[in-house]
Each structure stands twice: as C-alpha cells, then as structure tokens.
Amino acid sequence: MIVTTTPSVEGRAIRDYRGIVIGEVIVGANLFRDLFASITDIVGGRSGKYENVLKRARDEALAEMEAEAAKVGANAVVGVDLDYEVVGDKGSMLMVSASGTAVIVE
C-alpha cells in the first residue's frame, strides 16, 4: 500500500478513486496532561516516553486507514492528513486521526 501526503503518486496514474478513508485511535491523555504541566521540567530535552505513545497512536491510526483502503480495493492512499485532538472530559483523551483518499494507481 502506497501512502503519501501528496495528491498523486509520482510516475503512476490514478486509475480509480475509491473514496475517503479514515483511521482513528483514542488514547488516555493523562500522560499528555502531565507532559504539558511539566514542560518546563523538560527544558531543551525530549521525552521519549511521550514520543513513544504518540508514535504508537499515529502508527495505529495509519494502519487502520490503510486497512480501510484495502477493504475498498485500493492500492494507495493519497492526500494523507494526520490530526491530533484532545477529547473527553477535561481533555482526558487524545485522538489521533489519519485520513486520505483511497485510490487505485497503475
């Protein structure tokens, strides 16, 4: 499965459009609330723990989007967009969504 943020796949013609596909993952945001509350403690550094949670959520959202594309017979997803949103009471959850257009390329 080809996945790209561009509107086309270089060197390959889009033969058919199969529709918009979306993958969404919601994870507990307690980690993220703690991150933002203690951001001053991380001055100049990076938090591997939080980065790993974000990476896992992003990877799962992309995998879910790819699975949806495969269900409609696509072999590529173009125009992919990743969004992050805090949801739930008091921002208790983080939603990561990946969306794009499922296509068949030659």
N, CA, C and O atoms as CSV, one atom per row, in Angstrom:
chain,resi,resn,atom,element,x,y,z
A,1,MET,N,N,0.855,-1.176,0.000
A,1,MET,CA,C,0.000,0.000,0.000
A,1,MET,C,C,0.897,1.235,0.000
A,1,MET,O,O,1.742,1.406,0.879
A,2,ILE,N,N,0.701,2.087,-0.995
A,2,ILE,CA,C,1.422,3.352,-1.046
A,2,ILE,C,C,0.623,4.374,-0.251
A,2,ILE,O,O,-0.581,4.521,-0.462
A,3,VAL,N,N,1.281,5.080,0.660
A,3,VAL,CA,C,0.630,6.104,1.474
A,3,VAL,C,C,1.457,7.378,1.327
A,3,VAL,O,O,2.656,7.389,1.606
A,4,THR,N,N,0.795,8.462,0.880
A,4,THR,CA,C,1.515,9.702,0.652
A,4,THR,C,C,0.669,10.924,0.995
A,4,THR,O,O,-0.556,10.898,0.879
A,5,THR,N,N,1.331,11.977,1.415
A,5,THR,CA,C,0.631,13.225,1.715
A,5,THR,C,C,0.383,14.042,0.445
A,5,THR,O,O,-0.377,15.010,0.471
A,6,THR,N,N,1.005,13.666,-0.640
A,6,THR,CA,C,0.831,14.389,-1.904
A,6,THR,C,C,-0.477,13.971,-2.576
A,6,THR,O,O,-1.021,12.914,-2.257
A,7,PRO,N,N,-0.992,14.791,-3.509
A,7,PRO,CA,C,-2.270,14.472,-4.157
A,7,PRO,C,C,-2.182,13.397,-5.232
A,7,PRO,O,O,-3.200,12.991,-5.792
A,8,SER,N,N,-0.974,12.939,-5.520
A,8,SER,CA,C,-0.789,11.892,-6.525
A,8,SER,C,C,0.471,11.108,-6.183
A,8,SER,O,O,1.219,11.465,-5.273
A,9,VAL,N,N,0.691,10.032,-6.932
A,9,VAL,CA,C,1.897,9.224,-6.757
A,9,VAL,C,C,2.762,9.472,-7.986
A,9,VAL,O,O,2.376,9.136,-9.106
A,10,GLU,N,N,3.917,10.053,-7.773
A,10,GLU,CA,C,4.785,10.417,-8.896
A,10,GLU,C,C,5.062,9.210,-9.794
A,10,GLU,O,O,5.440,8.135,-9.329
A,11,GLY,N,N,4.863,9.425,-11.086
A,11,GLY,CA,C,5.144,8.383,-12.070
A,11,GLY,C,C,4.060,7.327,-12.216
A,11,GLY,O,O,4.217,6.386,-12.994
A,12,ARG,N,N,2.956,7.470,-11.477
A,12,ARG,CA,C,1.867,6.485,-11.548
A,12,ARG,C,C,0.551,7.229,-11.702
A,12,ARG,O,O,0.259,8.170,-10.963
A,13,ALA,N,N,-0.229,6.792,-12.667
A,13,ALA,CA,C,-1.524,7.430,-12.914
A,13,ALA,C,C,-2.586,6.864,-11.971
A,13,ALA,O,O,-2.613,5.664,-11.696
A,14,ILE,N,N,-3.459,7.746,-11.481
A,14,ILE,CA,C,-4.592,7.290,-10.676
A,14,ILE,C,C,-5.657,6.795,-11.640
A,14,ILE,O,O,-6.153,7.552,-12.474
A,15,ARG,N,N,-6.006,5.516,-11.519
A,15,ARG,CA,C,-6.983,4.891,-12.408
A,15,ARG,C,C,-8.396,4.989,-11.869
A,15,ARG,O,O,-9.353,5.082,-12.637
A,16,ASP,N,N,-8.533,4.968,-10.521
A,16,ASP,CA,C,-9.871,4.996,-9.929
A,16,ASP,C,C,-9.790,5.545,-8.513
A,16,ASP,O,O,-8.843,5.280,-7.773
A,17,TYR,N,N,-10.815,6.322,-8.156
A,17,TYR,CA,C,-10.936,6.850,-6.801
A,17,TYR,C,C,-11.941,5.989,-6.038
A,17,TYR,O,O,-13.033,5.721,-6.539
A,18,ARG,N,N,-11.577,5.555,-4.830
A,18,ARG,CA,C,-12.435,4.678,-4.039
A,18,ARG,C,C,-13.056,5.372,-2.835
A,18,ARG,O,O,-13.828,4.748,-2.107
A,19,GLY,N,N,-12.746,6.636,-2.604
A,19,GLY,CA,C,-13.366,7.385,-1.517
A,19,GLY,C,C,-12.414,7.711,-0.392
A,19,GLY,O,O,-11.256,7.294,-0.375
A,20,ILE,N,N,-12.943,8.470,0.546
A,20,ILE,CA,C,-12.171,8.892,1.712
A,20,ILE,C,C,-12.090,7.743,2.714
A,20,ILE,O,O,-13.077,7.057,2.982
A,21,VAL,N,N,-10.900,7.553,3.256
A,21,VAL,CA,C,-10.699,6.536,4.291
A,21,VAL,C,C,-10.093,7.214,5.516
A,21,VAL,O,O,-9.311,8.158,5.410
A,22,ILE,N,N,-10.482,6.699,6.683
A,22,ILE,CA,C,-10.060,7.312,7.941
A,22,ILE,C,C,-9.650,6.226,8.930
A,22,ILE,O,O,-10.261,5.159,8.989
A,23,GLY,N,N,-8.628,6.507,9.689
A,23,GLY,CA,C,-8.228,5.670,10.809
A,23,GLY,C,C,-8.164,6.553,12.034
A,23,GLY,O,O,-7.573,7.633,11.995
A,24,GLU,N,N,-8.769,6.105,13.126
A,24,GLU,CA,C,-8.788,6.903,14.353
A,24,GLU,C,C,-8.376,6.047,15.543
A,24,GLU,O,O,-8.764,4.885,15.663
A,25,VAL,N,N,-7.582,6.649,16.414
A,25,VAL,CA,C,-7.145,5.981,17.630
A,25,VAL,C,C,-7.308,6.976,18.775
A,25,VAL,O,O,-6.920,8.138,18.656
A,26,ILE,N,N,-7.877,6.520,19.873
A,26,ILE,CA,C,-8.015,7.361,21.055
A,26,ILE,C,C,-7.235,6.714,22.196
A,26,ILE,O,O,-7.424,5.541,22.517
A,27,VAL,N,N,-6.362,7.504,22.791
A,27,VAL,CA,C,-5.555,7.010,23.910
A,27,VAL,C,C,-5.770,7.910,25.116
A,27,VAL,O,O,-6.106,9.086,24.974
A,28,GLY,N,N,-5.574,7.353,26.296
A,28,GLY,CA,C,-5.683,8.139,27.515
A,28,GLY,C,C,-4.673,9.269,27.493
A,28,GLY,O,O,-3.506,9.070,27.156
A,29,ALA,N,N,-5.128,10.446,27.852
A,29,ALA,CA,C,-4.262,11.626,27.751
A,29,ALA,C,C,-3.653,12.035,29.082
A,29,ALA,O,O,-3.069,13.115,29.172
A,30,ASN,N,N,-3.765,11.223,30.104
A,30,ASN,CA,C,-3.134,11.596,31.370
A,30,ASN,C,C,-1.652,11.861,31.170
A,30,ASN,O,O,-1.086,12.783,31.756
A,31,LEU,N,N,-1.038,11.043,30.337
A,31,LEU,CA,C,0.365,11.249,30.033
A,31,LEU,C,C,0.577,12.620,29.417
A,31,LEU,O,O,1.544,13.312,29.740
A,32,PHE,N,N,-0.338,13.016,28.520
A,32,PHE,CA,C,-0.170,14.280,27.819
A,32,PHE,C,C,-0.435,15.461,28.747
A,32,PHE,O,O,0.242,16.484,28.654
A,33,ARG,N,N,-1.409,15.329,29.638
A,33,ARG,CA,C,-1.662,16.389,30.613
A,33,ARG,C,C,-0.422,16.570,31.478
A,33,ARG,O,O,-0.011,17.697,31.756
A,34,ASP,N,N,0.172,15.459,31.903
A,34,ASP,CA,C,1.391,15.533,32.697
A,34,ASP,C,C,2.524,16.180,31.900
A,34,ASP,O,O,3.315,16.955,32.440
A,35,LEU,N,N,2.590,15.854,30.622
A,35,LEU,CA,C,3.628,16.427,29.769
A,35,LEU,C,C,3.505,17.937,29.715
A,35,LEU,O,O,4.487,18.649,29.922
A,36,PHE,N,N,2.310,18.431,29.440
A,36,PHE,CA,C,2.130,19.862,29.313
A,36,PHE,C,C,2.318,20.563,30.659
A,36,PHE,O,O,2.815,21.689,30.703
A,37,ALA,N,N,1.928,19.915,31.748
A,37,ALA,CA,C,2.090,20.511,33.081
A,37,ALA,C,C,3.557,20.600,33.463
A,37,ALA,O,O,3.963,21.492,34.207
A,38,SER,N,N,4.342,19.673,32.953
A,38,SER,CA,C,5.750,19.653,33.365
A,38,SER,C,C,6.688,20.046,32.238
A,38,SER,O,O,7.878,19.733,32.281
A,39,ILE,N,N,6.170,20.722,31.242
A,39,ILE,CA,C,7.001,21.066,30.085
A,39,ILE,C,C,8.234,21.863,30.494
A,39,ILE,O,O,9.294,21.738,29.881
A,40,THR,N,N,8.091,22.675,31.520
A,40,THR,CA,C,9.251,23.457,31.954
A,40,THR,C,C,10.334,22.570,32.554
A,40,THR,O,O,11.497,22.965,32.622
A,41,ASP,N,N,9.953,21.375,32.987
A,41,ASP,CA,C,10.947,20.463,33.546
A,41,ASP,C,C,11.768,19.781,32.455
A,41,ASP,O,O,12.815,19.193,32.723
A,42,ILE,N,N,11.277,19.871,31.231
A,42,ILE,CA,C,11.937,19.162,30.129
A,42,ILE,C,C,12.814,20.121,29.312
A,42,ILE,O,O,13.361,19.730,28.281
A,43,VAL,N,N,12.944,21.338,29.756
A,43,VAL,CA,C,13.610,22.402,29.011
A,43,VAL,C,C,14.770,21.873,28.182
A,43,VAL,O,O,15.737,21.312,28.697
A,44,GLY,N,N,14.632,22.074,26.891
A,44,GLY,CA,C,15.701,21.698,25.981
A,44,GLY,C,C,15.813,20.208,25.723
A,44,GLY,O,O,16.623,19.793,24.893
A,45,GLY,N,N,15.040,19.405,26.396
A,45,GLY,CA,C,15.141,17.970,26.213
A,45,GLY,C,C,13.929,17.401,25.511
A,45,GLY,O,O,12.999,18.125,25.155
A,46,ARG,N,N,13.952,16.124,25.320
A,46,ARG,CA,C,12.844,15.421,24.694
A,46,ARG,C,C,12.391,14.330,25.636
A,46,ARG,O,O,13.178,13.779,26.407
A,47,SER,N,N,11.091,14.024,25.561
A,47,SER,CA,C,10.548,12.986,26.414
A,47,SER,C,C,10.249,11.756,25.569
A,47,SER,O,O,9.241,11.709,24.865
A,48,GLY,N,N,11.116,10.775,25.642
A,48,GLY,CA,C,10.946,9.549,24.867
A,48,GLY,C,C,9.658,8.825,25.193
A,48,GLY,O,O,9.041,8.226,24.313
A,49,LYS,N,N,9.243,8.873,26.454
A,49,LYS,CA,C,8.020,8.194,26.879
A,49,LYS,C,C,6.813,8.735,26.111
A,49,LYS,O,O,6.015,7.968,25.574
A,50,TYR,N,N,6.690,10.054,26.066
A,50,TYR,CA,C,5.559,10.669,25.381
A,50,TYR,C,C,5.665,10.498,23.872
A,50,TYR,O,O,4.660,10.278,23.196
A,51,GLU,N,N,6.868,10.598,23.351
A,51,GLU,CA,C,7.062,10.411,21.919
A,51,GLU,C,C,6.668,8.997,21.505
A,51,GLU,O,O,6.091,8.807,20.434
A,52,ASN,N,N,6.968,8.013,22.330
A,52,ASN,CA,C,6.600,6.636,22.018
A,52,ASN,C,C,5.085,6.453,21.982
A,52,ASN,O,O,4.563,5.758,21.111
A,53,VAL,N,N,4.375,7.079,22.932
A,53,VAL,CA,C,2.911,6.987,22.945
A,53,VAL,C,C,2.344,7.638,21.691
A,53,VAL,O,O,1.455,7.075,21.052
A,54,LEU,N,N,2.842,8.809,21.333
A,54,LEU,CA,C,2.374,9.493,20.126
A,54,LEU,C,C,2.673,8.674,18.880
A,54,LEU,O,O,1.822,8.554,17.998
A,55,LYS,N,N,3.871,8.112,18.799
A,55,LYS,CA,C,4.243,7.301,17.633
A,55,LYS,C,C,3.342,6.082,17.510
A,55,LYS,O,O,2.882,5.753,16.416
A,56,ARG,N,N,3.090,5.415,18.620
A,56,ARG,CA,C,2.235,4.229,18.585
A,56,ARG,C,C,0.827,4.592,18.128
A,56,ARG,O,O,0.246,3.886,17.304
A,57,ALA,N,N,0.274,5.678,18.648
A,57,ALA,CA,C,-1.073,6.105,18.250
A,57,ALA,C,C,-1.105,6.486,16.775
A,57,ALA,O,O,-2.046,6.138,16.063
A,58,ARG,N,N,-0.088,7.196,16.319
A,58,ARG,CA,C,-0.018,7.589,14.901
A,58,ARG,C,C,0.096,6.361,14.005
A,58,ARG,O,O,-0.600,6.266,12.994
A,59,ASP,N,N,0.964,5.422,14.365
A,59,ASP,CA,C,1.135,4.200,13.572
A,59,ASP,C,C,-0.157,3.393,13.503
A,59,ASP,O,O,-0.496,2.850,12.451
A,60,GLU,N,N,-0.883,3.314,14.627
A,60,GLU,CA,C,-2.145,2.572,14.645
A,60,GLU,C,C,-3.204,3.258,13.788
A,60,GLU,O,O,-3.967,2.584,13.095
A,61,ALA,N,N,-3.259,4.588,13.825
A,61,ALA,CA,C,-4.228,5.317,13.007
A,61,ALA,C,C,-3.925,5.118,11.523
A,61,ALA,O,O,-4.840,4.919,10.724
A,62,LEU,N,N,-2.650,5.171,11.152
A,62,LEU,CA,C,-2.276,4.953,9.748
A,62,LEU,C,C,-2.586,3.519,9.312
A,62,LEU,O,O,-3.062,3.297,8.198
A,63,ALA,N,N,-2.321,2.559,10.177
A,63,ALA,CA,C,-2.603,1.154,9.846
A,63,ALA,C,C,-4.097,0.933,9.657
A,63,ALA,O,O,-4.509,0.208,8.751
A,64,GLU,N,N,-4.918,1.560,10.518
A,64,GLU,CA,C,-6.368,1.435,10.393
A,64,GLU,C,C,-6.850,2.066,9.087
A,64,GLU,O,O,-7.726,1.518,8.418
A,65,MET,N,N,-6.281,3.216,8.724
A,65,MET,CA,C,-6.640,3.873,7.471
A,65,MET,C,C,-6.268,2.988,6.278
A,65,MET,O,O,-7.052,2.844,5.340
A,66,GLU,N,N,-5.080,2.401,6.316
A,66,GLU,CA,C,-4.647,1.507,5.239
A,66,GLU,C,C,-5.566,0.292,5.129
A,66,GLU,O,O,-5.882,-0.141,4.021
A,67,ALA,N,N,-5.996,-0.259,6.257
A,67,ALA,CA,C,-6.902,-1.410,6.240
A,67,ALA,C,C,-8.235,-1.027,5.598
A,67,ALA,O,O,-8.808,-1.810,4.841
A,68,GLU,N,N,-8.728,0.181,5.899
A,68,GLU,CA,C,-9.973,0.653,5.279
A,68,GLU,C,C,-9.794,0.802,3.774
A,68,GLU,O,O,-10.702,0.476,3.009
A,69,ALA,N,N,-8.643,1.284,3.345
A,69,ALA,CA,C,-8.365,1.422,1.914
A,69,ALA,C,C,-8.332,0.054,1.233
A,69,ALA,O,O,-8.867,-0.110,0.137
A,70,ALA,N,N,-7.712,-0.916,1.877
A,70,ALA,CA,C,-7.648,-2.268,1.319
A,70,ALA,C,C,-9.045,-2.864,1.180
A,70,ALA,O,O,-9.322,-3.575,0.214
A,71,LYS,N,N,-9.929,-2.579,2.141
A,71,LYS,CA,C,-11.303,-3.102,2.087
A,71,LYS,C,C,-12.058,-2.624,0.849
A,71,LYS,O,O,-12.928,-3.328,0.336
A,72,VAL,N,N,-11.721,-1.420,0.369
A,72,VAL,CA,C,-12.419,-0.904,-0.815
A,72,VAL,C,C,-11.627,-1.156,-2.094
A,72,VAL,O,O,-11.949,-0.611,-3.149
A,73,GLY,N,N,-10.589,-1.985,-1.991
A,73,GLY,CA,C,-9.839,-2.405,-3.163
A,73,GLY,C,C,-8.767,-1.447,-3.640
A,73,GLY,O,O,-8.281,-1.576,-4.764
A,74,ALA,N,N,-8.393,-0.499,-2.817
A,74,ALA,CA,C,-7.365,0.471,-3.199
A,74,ALA,C,C,-5.964,-0.113,-3.013
A,74,ALA,O,O,-5.752,-1.026,-2.216
A,75,ASN,N,N,-5.016,0.440,-3.772
A,75,ASN,CA,C,-3.623,0.052,-3.560
A,75,ASN,C,C,-2.758,1.247,-3.156
A,75,ASN,O,O,-1.534,1.148,-3.070
A,76,ALA,N,N,-3.432,2.390,-2.910
A,76,ALA,CA,C,-2.725,3.583,-2.455
A,76,ALA,C,C,-3.699,4.515,-1.735
A,76,ALA,O,O,-4.912,4.455,-1.938
A,77,VAL,N,N,-3.133,5.376,-0.891
A,77,VAL,CA,C,-3.912,6.437,-0.251
A,77,VAL,C,C,-3.137,7.726,-0.482
A,77,VAL,O,O,-1.967,7.830,-0.111
A,78,VAL,N,N,-3.795,8.712,-1.099
A,78,VAL,CA,C,-3.151,9.987,-1.389
A,78,VAL,C,C,-3.765,11.101,-0.543
A,78,VAL,O,O,-4.863,10.954,-0.006
A,79,GLY,N,N,-3.047,12.205,-0.434
A,79,GLY,CA,C,-3.546,13.348,0.317
A,79,GLY,C,C,-3.714,13.074,1.795
A,79,GLY,O,O,-4.630,13.606,2.421
A,80,VAL,N,N,-2.849,12.254,2.362
A,80,VAL,CA,C,-2.983,11.853,3.764
A,80,VAL,C,C,-2.742,13.049,4.696
A,80,VAL,O,O,-1.813,13.833,4.507
A,81,ASP,N,N,-3.611,13.157,5.706
A,81,ASP,CA,C,-3.518,14.208,6.707
A,81,ASP,C,C,-3.591,13.553,8.083
A,81,ASP,O,O,-4.426,12.679,8.318
A,82,LEU,N,N,-2.726,13.971,8.975
A,82,LEU,CA,C,-2.734,13.499,10.365
A,82,LEU,C,C,-3.208,14.630,11.257
A,82,LEU,O,O,-2.736,15.760,11.142
A,83,ASP,N,N,-4.146,14.324,12.152
A,83,ASP,CA,C,-4.663,15.307,13.089
A,83,ASP,C,C,-4.583,14.764,14.505
A,83,ASP,O,O,-4.742,13.565,14.737
A,84,TYR,N,N,-4.335,15.663,15.444
A,84,TYR,CA,C,-4.284,15.335,16.866
A,84,TYR,C,C,-5.290,16.230,17.571
A,84,TYR,O,O,-5.299,17.442,17.358
A,85,GLU,N,N,-6.140,15.641,18.411
A,85,GLU,CA,C,-7.193,16.402,19.091
A,85,GLU,C,C,-7.372,15.873,20.502
A,85,GLU,O,O,-7.406,14.662,20.721
A,86,VAL,N,N,-7.485,16.775,21.445
A,86,VAL,CA,C,-7.782,16.389,22.828
A,86,VAL,C,C,-9.299,16.314,22.956
A,86,VAL,O,O,-9.997,17.260,22.593
A,87,VAL,N,N,-9.815,15.197,23.471
A,87,VAL,CA,C,-11.260,14.992,23.603
A,87,VAL,C,C,-11.580,14.478,24.998
A,87,VAL,O,O,-10.681,14.140,25.768
A,88,GLY,N,N,-12.871,14.420,25.317
A,88,GLY,CA,C,-13.304,13.880,26.596
A,88,GLY,C,C,-13.355,14.933,27.682
A,88,GLY,O,O,-12.933,16.073,27.493
A,89,ASP,N,N,-13.887,14.521,28.833
A,89,ASP,CA,C,-13.969,15.411,29.985
A,89,ASP,C,C,-12.583,15.902,30.380
A,89,ASP,O,O,-11.662,15.116,30.604
A,90,LYS,N,N,-12.464,17.199,30.457
A,90,LYS,CA,C,-11.221,17.829,30.931
A,90,LYS,C,C,-10.015,17.414,30.099
A,90,LYS,O,O,-8.894,17.373,30.607
A,91,GLY,N,N,-10.241,17.102,28.806
A,91,GLY,CA,C,-9.131,16.729,27.945
A,91,GLY,C,C,-8.461,15.452,28.364
A,91,GLY,O,O,-7.236,15.341,28.322
A,92,SER,N,N,-9.264,14.477,28.774
A,92,SER,CA,C,-8.703,13.247,29.327
A,92,SER,C,C,-8.252,12.238,28.272
A,92,SER,O,O,-7.634,11.228,28.610
A,93,MET,N,N,-8.554,12.500,26.998
A,93,MET,CA,C,-8.188,11.557,25.947
A,93,MET,C,C,-7.557,12.315,24.779
A,93,MET,O,O,-7.854,13.487,24.551
A,94,LEU,N,N,-6.694,11.636,24.054
A,94,LEU,CA,C,-6.090,12.197,22.851
A,94,LEU,C,C,-6.515,11.347,21.672
A,94,LEU,O,O,-6.363,10.125,21.686
A,95,MET,N,N,-7.054,12.007,20.639
A,95,MET,CA,C,-7.446,11.294,19.421
A,95,MET,C,C,-6.442,11.630,18.324
A,95,MET,O,O,-6.127,12.796,18.086
A,96,VAL,N,N,-5.950,10.596,17.666
A,96,VAL,CA,C,-5.102,10.752,16.518
A,96,VAL,C,C,-5.882,10.194,15.335
A,96,VAL,O,O,-6.321,9.044,15.360
A,97,SER,N,N,-6.054,11.015,14.294
A,97,SER,CA,C,-6.766,10.526,13.128
A,97,SER,C,C,-5.914,10.711,11.881
A,97,SER,O,O,-5.194,11.700,11.739
A,98,ALA,N,N,-6.012,9.740,10.984
A,98,ALA,CA,C,-5.338,9.783,9.699
A,98,ALA,C,C,-6.430,9.647,8.644
A,98,ALA,O,O,-7.260,8.741,8.712
A,99,SER,N,N,-6.423,10.547,7.674
A,99,SER,CA,C,-7.422,10.477,6.603
A,99,SER,C,C,-6.758,10.738,5.265
A,99,SER,O,O,-5.726,11.404,5.179
A,100,GLY,N,N,-7.367,10.202,4.233
A,100,GLY,CA,C,-6.853,10.398,2.880
A,100,GLY,C,C,-7.833,9.834,1.891
A,100,GLY,O,O,-8.908,9.365,2.265
A,101,THR,N,N,-7.466,9.878,0.628
A,101,THR,CA,C,-8.311,9.366,-0.451
A,101,THR,C,C,-7.747,8.040,-0.941
A,101,THR,O,O,-6.596,7.960,-1.369
A,102,ALA,N,N,-8.575,7.000,-0.873
A,102,ALA,CA,C,-8.184,5.683,-1.350
A,102,ALA,C,C,-8.291,5.672,-2.874
A,102,ALA,O,O,-9.313,6.065,-3.436
A,103,VAL,N,N,-7.227,5.218,-3.534
A,103,VAL,CA,C,-7.189,5.197,-4.993
A,103,VAL,C,C,-6.568,3.898,-5.484
A,103,VAL,O,O,-5.945,3.150,-4.730
A,104,ILE,N,N,-6.760,3.662,-6.768
A,104,ILE,CA,C,-6.045,2.591,-7.455
A,104,ILE,C,C,-5.092,3.270,-8.423
A,104,ILE,O,O,-5.515,4.041,-9.285
A,105,VAL,N,N,-3.807,2.982,-8.278
A,105,VAL,CA,C,-2.810,3.533,-9.188
A,105,VAL,C,C,-2.276,2.433,-10.078
A,105,VAL,O,O,-2.248,1.261,-9.703
A,106,GLU,N,N,-1.849,2.836,-11.275
A,106,GLU,CA,C,-1.295,1.866,-12.231
A,106,GLU,C,C,0.166,1.617,-11.957
A,106,GLU,O,O,0.801,0.830,-12.659
